[in-house]
Amino acid sequence: MTTTAPEGQLIPEIGVIETVESDNILRWDGSNLYVEQDVFHNGQLVHRRYRKRVTKSVAQAIAAILAQH
């Protein structure tokens, strides 16, 4: 389980503070709705352009908005 630290998420199991940067732009690859994120451990980049899927409830809300137009 992770806990919140002021700088990011403390992950005690591996002894790092994880921070994430994103442009928060929704992307669609034909089957998944996602945002790209850069993941850092203790300030060092460990994963660039990590794809984090949008939750089902967010995707449903976006679909409902699009259906109205």
HUKAMO-V507489 format. One record per residue. SS is DSSP state (alpha for helix, beta for strand, coil for the rest). PHI is phi as a letter, one per 20 degrees, with the letter a starting at -180 (999 if undefined). PSI is psi in whole degrees, -180 to 180 (none if undefined). Layout:
ss=SS phi=PHI psi=PSI
ss=SS phi=PHI psi=PSI
This chain:
ss=coil phi=999 psi=142
ss=coil phi=e psi=156
ss=beta phi=c psi=160
ss=beta phi=e psi=130
ss=beta phi=d psi=157
ss=coil phi=g psi=-31
ss=coil phi=e psi=-14
ss=beta phi=r psi=-149
ss=beta phi=d psi=122
ss=beta phi=e psi=126
ss=beta phi=d psi=92
ss=coil phi=f psi=-31
ss=coil phi=g psi=-32
ss=coil phi=d psi=2
ss=coil phi=m psi=39
ss=beta phi=c psi=159
ss=beta phi=d psi=122
ss=beta phi=d psi=129
ss=beta phi=c psi=156
ss=beta phi=c psi=137
ss=beta phi=d psi=140
ss=beta phi=b psi=152
ss=coil phi=e psi=-5
ss=coil phi=l psi=30
ss=coil phi=e psi=125
ss=coil phi=f psi=136
ss=beta phi=c psi=154
ss=beta phi=c psi=126
ss=coil phi=d psi=14
ss=coil phi=o psi=-22
ss=coil phi=c psi=-22
ss=coil phi=c psi=142
ss=beta phi=e psi=127
ss=beta phi=b psi=167
ss=beta phi=d psi=149
ss=beta phi=e psi=140
ss=beta phi=c psi=149
ss=beta phi=d psi=127
ss=beta phi=d psi=132
ss=beta phi=c psi=140
ss=beta phi=d psi=118
ss=coil phi=l psi=39
ss=coil phi=n psi=-5
ss=beta phi=d psi=129
ss=beta phi=f psi=125
ss=beta phi=d psi=-19
ss=beta phi=b psi=115
ss=beta phi=e psi=138
ss=beta phi=m psi=40
ss=beta phi=f psi=132
ss=beta phi=e psi=116
ss=beta phi=d psi=119
ss=beta phi=f psi=143
ss=coil phi=f psi=143
ss=coil phi=f psi=158
ss=alpha phi=g psi=-42
ss=alpha phi=f psi=-37
ss=alpha phi=f psi=-44
ss=alpha phi=f psi=-40
ss=alpha phi=f psi=-40
ss=alpha phi=f psi=-41
ss=alpha phi=f psi=-42
ss=alpha phi=f psi=-39
ss=alpha phi=f psi=-40
ss=alpha phi=f psi=-44
ss=alpha phi=f psi=-34
ss=alpha phi=f psi=-24
ss=alpha phi=f psi=-21
ss=coil phi=d psi=none
